[in-house]
């Protein structure tokens, strides 16, 4: 039994097209010799360019791609493929003047240690698998009970192994097991993520075309020819280095064309822009050569540019900054964020999901619905989607909307962009053929938890601040239940939004009938089952923590207090009144100021999703007015926010204290006292406003600026905070954070 190979990461200098072996061990085996040939060609090109045998030898190691892929345990199958190329690699090396290479045959036993590489190492997100880490040090052979005992030695490994089924598979396995057999049973929790940051402008993270680097780590390459020569191991630049320097400058000057190429054709669009720049530079140099045919340096530059041009089909890497591909949704909303934040992000922690074969749903618009529906329909036609199944419709309250049916995933992605540009939203999304959960807040599927962050100065220290931790998936699961399991009485009560008084007056048989009704509906209202039901906030906090740990610009992490969250979602601050008519299921909310309203059809079961559980219960308990509607207004809209206070003031601080005990730090809450800076601003305000109400225009402007600064710099019990110590940063950067933790109380000084 063998693990599926991990998804390959683009390797510098190799083409960044989707690998043919992704997700299939057989395809991996078939593609591996090709990867060795690619690597061999790259090494030969590097040697031909630099004549540096040390640099070239690294690309001739037949196990290098294997090590890059890390946790493949198919040693017995891969070894023959690698050995088959040894003789050819050695002969080619001799032909290039490197001399014959003595490469010993690769055996199954030699490859076995590589099988464990990465199993306990941190992912890009900072998580590591405790069970994988335990297996890296497991004995070569043993009984299932011995392996179970070994898992218990690694904090969090047993809990993760229970969630993934490894415990059950071990308990069912008879006799003596080899380490490879146990690894084949290992099926770790796999997480991916989407990071929304910035607007629609794309940022280039890395770009290498034809062996020339243009961007590295998000920064443009310095095109000084002397620096290029130094990187190539030369004392001074040759005509080839000059050609590269001029080409890099040509491309960087028109950086906007690279982003435009990405928008139009993705990777190929970016490569085409570089290809065009090369052609233009060759044409320019050839024109100059006509006037000076004896310029040998210029002739060599042309030859170098042609070599780069010829290498393009086989040698390019395009990396666009993931964060910049996803525009912000909520990070700039004043009502959902404290003032003064910078560099906002929305981090969506996801489970991998197979693309659905068809996506259907409805598009709605809050304002100017008819006009925006026209714009969306026009954009679909202009962009070549006129033959798809979509059309105008109307909501129950008479607003224009658009129904769409059986869109492919690519078509749905394009539709999402068009709808976002026209300030629309999606309703009733149905994904056929895929698996997973779809939140109403995010277009991305399978969002297990999300964290909204920004940066700010808190208490005079630069901090990464979390505006929100949330799991729509498990919030909905608590209300509607999970597919494949019998709902509890409490879940049934919440699913049908039954008030406490009505529920208390029901007989046990009537209460059970609501449970039976959910079962009869065939789990249609439940969400897919998923781990982290009770501890999703721990997962979200650890991801947030690693974001701060890996950001050298911050020395503190903070999050909002429960009071801030409760105030933020208090209905009384957002609406004047709420109406719901049971007979027609018409819902109406008059927004503050009376300038606008929300009108839609909402079922009894959906009320808690729209206005929250507590408000829904109050609304249903409220008497009907003369028009047959339940009404909430005035003091009845004041919601206590118990959920938010419990999460932000209890659960998260308690977990953080336990998790970070090893480093001698624990969360603290600001006492509300004002900093010296705020006190200074208040004194300045007194001086500026001394002539009130007869202040000059300049004094009025300055007074307004000071008040805003005071508001932004006042802590006033808004934050919990943890300072990042150097030891804490170094240790977590090296080790990462575990996907799971022990339920038992951890030993002193031990991360669970």
C-alpha positions in Angstrom: 0.0 0.0 0.0 1.3 3.4 -1.0 0.6 7.0 -0.2 -0.6 9.3 -3.0 2.3 11.5 -3.9 2.0 15.1 -2.7 1.2 17.9 -5.2 4.4 19.1 -6.7 5.8 22.5 -6.1 7.1 24.5 -9.0 10.9 24.2 -9.1 13.1 27.1 -10.0 14.2 26.8 -13.6 11.7 24.1 -14.6 8.5 24.7 -16.4 5.6 25.5 -14.1 2.9 23.6 -16.1 0.7 21.2 -14.1 2.6 18.0 -13.5 1.2 14.9 -15.2 1.8 12.7 -12.1 -0.3 14.8 -9.7 -2.5 12.6 -7.6 -1.5 9.3 -9.2 1.4 7.1 -8.2 1.4 5.3 -11.6 1.6 8.6 -13.4 4.3 9.7 -11.0 6.4 6.6 -11.8 6.0 7.2 -15.5 6.9 10.9 -15.3 10.0 10.5 -13.0 12.5 9.7 -15.7 11.3 12.8 -17.6 11.9 14.9 -14.6 15.4 13.5 -14.3 16.0 14.4 -18.0 14.7 18.0 -17.4 17.0 18.3 -14.4 19.9 16.9 -16.4 19.3 19.4 -19.3 19.1 22.2 -16.8 22.5 21.2 -15.3 24.1 20.9 -18.7 22.8 24.4 -19.7 24.1 25.8 -16.4 27.5 24.2 -17.0 27.6 25.5 -20.6 26.9 29.0 -19.4 29.1 29.2 -16.4 31.6 26.3 -16.9 31.3 25.8 -13.2 31.3 22.0 -12.5 30.3 22.3 -8.9 27.1 24.2 -9.8 26.2 21.7 -12.5 26.8 18.6 -10.4 23.9 19.4 -8.1 21.5 19.0 -10.9 22.9 15.6 -11.8 21.8 13.8 -8.6 19.1 11.3 -9.6 17.4 11.5 -6.2 17.1 15.3 -6.1 13.5 15.5 -7.5 12.6 12.6 -5.2 13.9 14.5 -2.2 11.9 17.6 -3.4 8.7 15.6 -3.3 9.6 14.3 0.1 7.0 11.8 1.4 6.8 9.3 -1.3 7.4 5.8 0.0 7.5 3.9 -3.3 11.2 3.1 -3.0 10.9 -0.3 -4.5 9.3 1.1 -7.6 11.3 4.4 -8.0 14.8 2.9 -7.5 14.8 1.0 -10.8 13.7 4.1 -12.7 16.5 6.2 -11.1 19.1 3.5 -11.7 18.1 3.1 -15.3 19.4 6.6 -16.0 22.7 6.4 -14.1 24.7 5.2 -17.1 23.3 7.9 -19.5 23.9 10.6 -16.9 27.5 9.5 -16.4 28.3 9.3 -20.1 26.8 12.8 -20.8 28.8 14.2 -18.0 32.0 12.8 -19.5 31.1 14.2 -22.9 30.8 17.7 -21.4 34.2 17.5 -19.9 33.1 16.9 -16.3 34.5 13.4 -16.4 32.5 10.2 -15.7 30.3 10.2 -12.6 30.4 7.3 -10.3 26.8 7.0 -9.1 26.0 3.9 -7.0 22.8 2.1 -7.6 19.9 3.3 -5.4 18.4 0.6 -3.3 15.0 0.3 -1.6 16.7 0.6 1.8 18.5 3.8 0.8 15.3 5.4 -0.4 13.4 4.3 2.7 14.6 7.2 4.9 13.4 9.7 2.3 9.9 8.3 2.7 9.7 10.0 6.1 10.9 13.4 4.9 8.3 16.0 5.4 5.9 13.8 7.4 6.5 15.7 10.6 7.7 19.0 9.0 5.8 22.2 8.9 3.7 23.0 5.9 3.7 26.3 4.1 0.8 27.3 6.5 3.0 26.4 9.5 1.2 23.2 10.5 2.8 19.8 11.0 1.2 16.4 11.5 1.9 15.1 15.0 1.2 11.5 13.9 3.5 11.9 10.9 6.2 13.3 13.2 5.7 10.2 15.5 6.1 7.8 12.5 9.4 9.3 11.5 10.9 7.9 14.7 8.8 4.7 14.8 10.6 1.3 14.9 11.2 -0.6 11.6 8.9 -3.5 12.8 6.4 -4.0 15.5 2.9 -5.0 16.5 0.0 -2.6 16.2 0.0 -2.1 20.0 3.7 -1.1 19.9 3.0 1.5 17.1 0.0 2.8 19.1 2.2 3.2 22.2 4.7 5.0 20.1 2.1 7.5 18.8 1.2 8.3 22.4 4.8 9.7 22.9 4.2 12.5 20.5 1.7 15.1 21.9 -1.3 15.4 19.7 -0.5 12.3 17.6 -3.1 10.1 19.1 -5.9 12.7 18.8 -5.0 13.3 15.1 -4.8 9.5 14.5 -8.3 9.1 15.9 -9.6 11.8 13.6 -8.0 10.3 10.5 -8.8 6.7 11.2 -5.2 5.5 11.7 -6.0 4.2 15.2 -8.8 2.0 13.9 -6.7 0.7 11.0 -3.9 -0.2 13.4 -6.2 -1.9 15.8 -7.6 -4.0 13.0 -4.2 -5.0 11.6 -3.0 -8.5 12.7 0.5 -9.7 13.5 3.7 -7.9 13.0 3.8 -4.7 10.8 6.7 -3.0 9.0 7.1 0.7 9.3 6.3 1.1 5.6 3.0 -0.8 6.1 2.1 1.6 9.0 3.0 4.6 6.8 0.7 3.3 4.1 -2.2 3.5 6.6 -1.3 7.1 7.5 -3.8 9.5 6.1 -3.1 12.9 7.6 -5.4 15.9 7.7 -4.7 17.9 4.7 -5.4 21.7 4.7 -5.0 24.3 2.1 -5.8 28.0 2.2 -6.8 31.1 0.3 -5.4 34.4 1.4 -7.3 37.5 0.4 -5.0 40.6 0.6 -4.9 43.8 -1.4 -7.1 44.6 -4.3 -7.4 43.2 -7.8 -3.9 44.2 -8.9 -1.6 41.1 -9.2 1.8 41.1 -7.6 4.6 39.1 -9.2 6.2 36.8 -6.6 8.7 35.2 -8.9 9.5 35.1 -12.6 12.2 33.2 -14.5 12.0 32.8 -18.2 14.6 31.1 -20.5 17.1 30.9 -17.6 16.8 34.6 -16.8 15.5 35.7 -13.4 13.3 38.8 -13.4 11.7 38.6 -10.0 12.7 36.7 -6.8 10.7 36.6 -3.6 8.4 39.4 -4.8 11.2 41.8 -5.7 12.6 42.7 -9.1 16.1 41.5 -9.8 18.8 44.1 -9.9 19.9 44.3 -13.5 23.4 45.7 -12.9 25.5 43.6 -15.4 28.4 43.4 -12.8 26.0 41.8 -10.3 24.8 39.4 -12.9 28.4 38.5 -13.7 29.2 38.0 -10.0 26.2 35.6 -9.6 27.5 33.6 -12.6 31.0 33.3 -11.0 32.7 35.8 -13.4 35.1 38.6 -12.7 33.5 41.0 -15.1 30.4 41.0 -17.3 30.5 39.4 -20.7 28.3 40.5 -23.6 25.9 37.8 -22.5 25.5 39.4 -19.0 25.0 42.8 -20.7 22.3 41.3 -22.9 20.5 39.8 -19.8 20.8 43.1 -18.0 19.2 45.1 -20.8 16.5 42.5 -21.2 15.6 42.5 -17.5 15.4 46.3 -17.6 13.1 46.1 -20.7 10.7 43.8 -18.9 10.7 45.6 -15.6 10.0 49.0 -17.2 6.7 47.6 -18.5 5.8 45.5 -15.4 2.1 46.4 -15.9 2.2 44.4 -19.1 3.1 41.3 -17.1 0.0 41.7 -14.9 -2.1 42.4 -17.9 -0.8 39.2 -19.5 -1.6 37.2 -16.4 -5.2 38.6 -16.4 -5.7 37.6 -20.0 -3.9 34.2 -20.3 -2.4 33.3 -17.0 1.2 31.9 -17.0 1.4 31.8 -20.8 0.3 35.4 -21.0 3.2 36.5 -18.8 5.7 34.4 -20.8 4.4 35.8 -24.0 5.1 39.4 -22.8 8.8 38.4 -22.0 9.0 36.6 -25.4 7.8 39.8 -27.1 10.4 41.9 -25.2 13.2 39.5 -26.4 12.1 39.8 -30.0 12.0 43.6 -29.8 15.5 43.7 -28.3 16.9 41.3 -30.9 15.3 43.4 -33.7 16.8 46.6 -32.2 20.3 45.0 -31.8 20.2 43.7 -35.4 19.3 47.2 -36.6 22.3 48.6 -34.8 24.5 45.8 -36.2 23.7 46.9 -39.7 25.3 50.3 -39.0 28.3 48.7 -37.2 28.9 45.1 -38.6 32.2 44.8 -36.7 30.6 45.1 -33.3 31.3 41.5 -32.1 30.0 42.3 -28.6 26.6 43.2 -30.0 26.6 40.1 -32.1 27.2 38.0 -29.0 24.4 39.8 -27.3 22.1 38.8 -30.1 23.2 35.1 -29.8 22.6 35.1 -26.1 19.1 36.6 -26.6 18.3 33.9 -29.2 19.5 31.2 -26.8 17.2 32.6 -24.1 14.4 32.6 -26.6 15.0 29.0 -27.6 14.9 27.9 -23.9 11.6 29.4 -23.2 9.3 26.5 -24.0 11.2 24.2 -21.5 12.5 26.6 -18.9 10.2 29.1 -17.1 8.6 29.7 -13.7 5.8 32.1 -13.1 4.7 32.8 -9.5 1.9 35.3 -8.9 1.4 36.3 -5.2 -1.5 34.2 -4.0 -2.8 36.9 -1.7 -3.1 39.4 -4.5 -5.3 37.2 -6.6 -8.1 37.4 -4.1 -9.7 40.8 -3.5 -10.8 41.6 0.1 -14.4 41.2 1.0 -14.8 42.4 4.6 -11.5 43.8 5.7 -12.4 47.3 4.7 -15.8 47.5 6.2 -15.9 50.1 9.0 -18.5 48.2 10.9 -16.4 45.1 11.1 -13.0 46.5 11.8 -11.4 48.7 14.4 -10.1 52.0 13.0 -6.4 52.4 12.2 -5.5 49.0 10.7 -3.2 48.6 7.8 -2.3 45.8 5.3 -5.6 43.8 5.9 -5.8 40.1 5.1 -8.5 37.5 5.1 -7.1 34.0 5.7 -9.4 31.1 4.7 -8.3 27.7 6.0 -9.8 25.1 3.7 -10.0 21.4 3.1 -9.0 20.3 -0.4 -12.1 19.8 -2.6 -12.6 18.1 -6.0 -14.0 20.5 -8.5 -17.7 20.0 -9.0 -18.9 19.1 -12.5 -21.7 21.7 -12.3 -22.5 24.8 -10.3 -25.9 26.4 -10.2 -27.4 29.2 -8.1 -28.8 32.7 -8.1 -27.2 36.2 -8.2 -28.8 39.0 -6.3 -28.2 42.7 -5.9 -28.9 44.9 -2.9 -29.1 48.2 -4.8 -30.0 49.2 -8.4 -30.8 45.5 -9.1 -32.2 46.0 -12.6 -29.2 48.1 -13.8 -26.6 45.7 -12.3 -28.4 42.6 -13.6 -28.2 44.2 -17.1 -24.4 44.8 -16.6 -23.8 41.2 -15.5 -25.8 39.8 -18.5 -23.9 42.1 -20.9 -20.5 41.1 -19.4 -21.3 37.4 -19.8 -22.2 37.9 -23.4 -19.2 40.0 -24.2 -16.8 37.5 -22.6 -18.1 34.6 -24.7 -20.5 33.0 -22.2 -23.7 33.7 -24.1 -24.4 30.0 -24.8 -24.5 29.0 -21.1 -27.7 28.4 -19.2 -28.6 31.7 -17.3 -31.2 34.3 -17.4 -33.0 37.1 -15.6 -35.6 36.3 -12.9 -37.2 38.1 -9.9 -37.0 37.5 -6.2 -40.1 37.1 -4.1 -40.1 40.8 -3.3 -39.9 41.8 -7.0 -36.2 42.6 -7.3 -34.3 41.6 -10.5 -31.9 38.7 -10.1 -30.1 36.1 -12.3 -30.4 32.4 -12.3 -27.6 30.3 -13.6 -27.4 26.5 -14.1 -24.7 23.9 -14.7 -21.6 26.2 -14.9 -18.2 24.5 -14.9 -15.8 25.5 -12.2 -13.8 27.7 -14.6 -17.0 29.3 -15.8 -18.1 29.8 -12.2 -14.8 31.5 -11.3 -15.2 33.9 -14.3 -18.8 34.5 -13.2 -17.7 35.3 -9.6 -15.3 38.0 -10.9 -18.1 39.6 -13.0 -20.5 39.6 -10.1 -18.0 41.0 -7.7 -17.3 43.9 -10.1 -21.1 44.7 -10.1 -21.5 44.4 -6.3 -23.7 41.3 -6.5 -23.9 38.3 -4.2 -24.7 34.6 -4.6 -27.6 32.7 -3.2 -28.6 29.0 -3.2 -25.3 27.7 -4.6 -25.6 24.1 -5.5 -22.4 22.1 -6.5 -23.1 18.8 -8.2 -20.3 16.3 -8.5 -18.0 17.9 -5.9 -17.7 17.3 -2.2 -17.6 19.8 0.6 -19.2 22.8 2.2 -20.1 26.2 0.8 -20.2 29.2 3.1 -22.6 32.0 2.4 -19.8 34.5 3.2 -17.1 33.2 0.9 -17.0 32.2 -2.8 -14.2 29.7 -2.0 -15.5 26.2 -1.1 -14.7 24.1 2.0 -13.7 27.0 4.3 -13.2 25.4 7.6 -12.3 28.6 9.5 -11.3 32.1 8.6 -9.2 34.8 10.3 -9.4 38.5 9.4 -6.2 40.4 10.2 -4.5 43.8 9.9 -1.4 45.5 11.3 -1.5 48.3 13.7 0.4 49.9 16.6 -1.0 48.6 19.9 0.5 50.0 23.1 3.4 51.4 21.2 4.3 48.1 19.6 3.8 47.0 16.0 1.2 44.2 16.1 -0.6 41.7 13.9 -4.2 42.1 14.9 -7.1 39.6 14.4 -10.4 41.3 13.9 -12.3 38.0 13.7 -12.0 34.2 14.2 -14.9 32.3 12.7 -16.0 28.9 11.4 -19.2 29.2 9.3 -19.0 25.4 8.7 -19.1 24.4 12.3 -21.4 27.3 13.3 -23.9 25.9 10.8 -23.2 22.3 11.9 -24.1 23.2 15.5 -27.4 24.5 14.2 -28.4 22.1 11.5 -26.3 19.0 12.5 -23.9 17.0 10.4 -24.6 14.6 7.6 -24.3 10.9 8.5 -25.2 11.3 12.2 -28.4 11.5 14.1 -29.1 15.1 15.4 -29.6 15.8 19.0 -32.8 17.3 20.5 -31.0 20.6 20.9 -29.9 20.6 17.2 -33.4 19.9 16.1 -34.7 22.8 18.2 -32.2 25.1 16.7 -32.7 23.8 13.2 -36.4 24.8 13.3 -35.7 28.0 15.3 -38.1 27.0 18.0 -38.2 29.4 21.0 -37.3 28.2 24.5 -40.9 28.6 25.7 -42.4 26.7 22.8 -39.9 23.9 23.2 -40.5 23.6 26.9 -44.2 23.2 26.4 -43.8 20.3 23.9 -44.1 16.7 24.9 -41.0 14.5 24.5 -42.7 12.7 21.6 -43.3 16.0 19.8 -39.7 17.1 20.3 -38.5 13.7 19.0 -40.7 14.2 15.9 -38.5 17.2 14.9 -35.5 15.0 15.1 -37.2 12.4 13.0 -38.2 15.0 10.4 -34.5 15.9 9.9 -33.7 12.3 9.5 -36.5 11.8 7.0 -35.1 14.7 5.0 -32.1 12.6 4.3 -29.5 15.0 5.9 -30.5 17.6 3.3 -30.2 20.4 5.9 -27.1 19.1 7.6 -23.6 20.1 6.6 -20.8 17.6 5.6 -19.0 16.1 8.6 -15.6 17.6 9.4 -13.0 17.5 12.2 -12.4 20.3 14.6 -16.0 20.6 15.6 -15.2 21.7 19.2 -11.7 23.1 18.6 -11.9 25.0 15.3 -10.9 28.2 17.2 -7.7 26.5 18.3 -6.8 25.7 14.6 -7.6 29.3 13.6 -5.6 30.7 16.5 -2.5 28.6 15.5 -2.7 29.7 11.9 -3.0 33.4 13.1 0.0 32.8 15.5 2.2 31.5 12.6 1.2 34.5 10.5 2.7 36.7 13.2 5.7 34.5 13.9 6.7 34.6 10.2 6.3 38.4 9.9 9.5 40.1 11.2 7.7 43.5 11.1 5.5 42.6 14.1 6.5 41.9 17.7 3.0 41.4 19.2 -0.2 39.6 18.2 -3.6 41.0 19.4 -7.2 40.2 19.0 -10.4 42.1 19.8 -12.2 41.6 23.1 -15.6 40.0 23.5 -17.2 43.4 24.2 -16.0 44.8 20.9 -17.4 41.8 19.0 -20.7 41.9 20.9 -21.0 45.6 20.1 -20.0 45.0 16.5 -22.8 42.5 15.9 -25.4 44.2 18.1 -28.5 44.5 15.9 -29.5 47.7 17.7 -26.5 49.5 16.1 -27.4 48.4 12.6 -31.2 48.4 12.3 -34.2 50.4 13.5 -36.6 47.5 13.4 -37.1 43.9 12.2 -40.3 42.4 10.9 -41.1 38.8 9.9 -44.5 37.5 8.7 -45.0 33.8 9.2 -47.8 33.5 6.6 -45.7 34.7 3.7 -42.2 34.4 5.3 -41.5 38.0 4.3 -38.6 39.5 6.2 -38.0 43.2 6.4 -35.2 45.1 8.3 -35.2 48.9 8.4 -31.6 50.1 8.6 -30.4 52.8 10.8 -31.5 56.3 9.6 -34.3 54.8 7.6 -32.5 55.4 4.3 -32.6 51.8 3.2 -34.0 48.4 4.1 -33.5 44.7 3.5 -36.4 42.9 2.0 -36.3 39.1 1.3 -38.1 35.9 1.9 -36.7 34.0 4.9 -38.0 30.7 6.2 -38.4 30.1 10.0 -35.3 27.9 9.9 -33.2 30.6 8.1 -34.0 33.4 10.6 -31.1 32.4 12.9 -28.7 32.6 10.0 -29.9 36.1 9.0 -30.1 37.8 12.4 -28.5 35.4 14.9 -29.9 32.7 17.2 -30.8 35.0 20.1 -32.5 37.7 18.0 -34.4 35.0 16.1 -35.8 33.6 19.3 -36.8 37.0 20.5 -38.5 37.8 17.2 -40.5 34.6 17.3 -41.5 35.2 20.9 -42.6 38.8 20.1 -46.4 39.4 19.6 -47.7 40.0 16.0 -48.7 43.5 14.9 -51.9 44.4 13.1 -50.4 43.2 9.8 -49.5 39.7 11.2 -45.8 40.2 11.6 -43.5 39.6 14.5 -41.6 42.8 15.4 -38.4 43.6 17.1 -37.5 47.2 17.8 -35.9 49.5 20.4 -34.5 47.8 23.5 -35.5 44.4 22.2 -32.7 44.7 19.6 -30.0 44.8 22.2 -28.4 41.4 22.0 -26.1 40.2 24.8 -23.3 38.7 22.7 -22.6 35.8 25.0 -21.2 33.7 22.1 -18.6 36.4 21.2 -17.6 37.0 24.9 -17.2 33.3 25.5 -15.0 32.9 22.3 -12.8 35.9 22.5 -12.5 36.4 26.3 -12.5 32.8 27.4 -11.8 30.0 24.8 -9.1 31.8 22.8 -7.2 33.2 25.8 -7.4 29.9 27.7 -6.1 28.0 24.7 -3.3 30.5 24.0 -2.2 30.3 27.7 -2.0 26.5 27.5 -0.4 26.4 24.1 2.3 29.0 24.8 3.2 28.1 28.4 6.5 26.7 27.2 7.7 30.2 26.3 6.7 31.9 29.5 4.1 34.1 27.8 0.3 34.3 28.2 -2.4 36.6 26.9 -3.1 39.8 28.7 -5.8 42.4 28.3 -5.1 46.1 28.3 -6.3 47.7 31.5 -7.8 50.7 29.6 -5.3 53.2 31.0 -4.2 55.7 28.4 -0.7 55.7 26.9 1.6 58.8 27.3 1.0 59.5 23.6 -2.8 59.7 24.1 -2.4 61.9 27.1 -0.2 64.3 25.1 -2.8 64.4 22.4 -5.5 65.3 24.9 -3.4 68.1 26.2 -2.8 69.4 22.7 -6.6 69.2 22.0 -7.2 71.4 25.0 -4.9 74.1 23.7 -6.3 73.9 20.1 -9.9 74.1 21.3 -9.4 76.9 23.8 -11.2 79.3 21.6 -14.3 77.1 21.1 -16.8 77.9 19.7 -14.9 80.7 17.9 -12.2 78.5 16.4 -10.5 79.3 13.1 -10.8 76.8 10.2 -7.2 75.7 10.8 -8.0 75.0 14.5 -11.1 73.1 13.6 -9.2 70.9 11.1 -6.4 70.3 13.6 -8.9 69.4 16.4 -10.6 66.9 14.1 -7.2 65.3 13.3 -6.3 65.0 17.0 -9.7 63.4 17.9 -9.2 60.8 15.2 -5.7 60.1 16.4 -6.9 59.7 20.0 -9.6 57.3 18.8 -7.0 55.2 16.8 -4.4 55.1 19.6 -6.7 54.5 22.6 -6.6 50.9 23.7 -9.5 51.1 26.1 -10.0 47.4 26.7 -10.3 46.6 23.0 -7.4 44.2 22.8 -6.0 41.0 24.1 -2.3 40.8 23.4 0.7 38.4 23.5 4.3 39.6 22.9 6.4 37.5 20.6 9.8 36.7 22.3 12.9 35.9 20.1 13.0 32.3 21.5 9.3 31.8 20.7 9.7 33.1 17.1 12.8 31.0 16.4 11.4 27.8 17.9 8.0 28.0 16.1 9.6 29.0 12.8 11.7 25.8 13.0 9.0 23.4 14.3 5.7 24.9 13.3 2.5 24.1 15.1 0.6 20.8 15.4 -2.6 20.1 13.6 -4.0 18.5 16.8 -3.3 18.8 20.5 -3.8 16.4 23.4 -7.1 16.8 25.4 -5.2 16.0 28.6 -3.5 18.8 30.5 0.0 19.2 29.0 3.2 18.7 31.0 5.0 21.8 32.1 7.1 23.2 29.3 5.7 21.0 26.6 3.9 22.0 23.5 0.9 19.7 22.9 
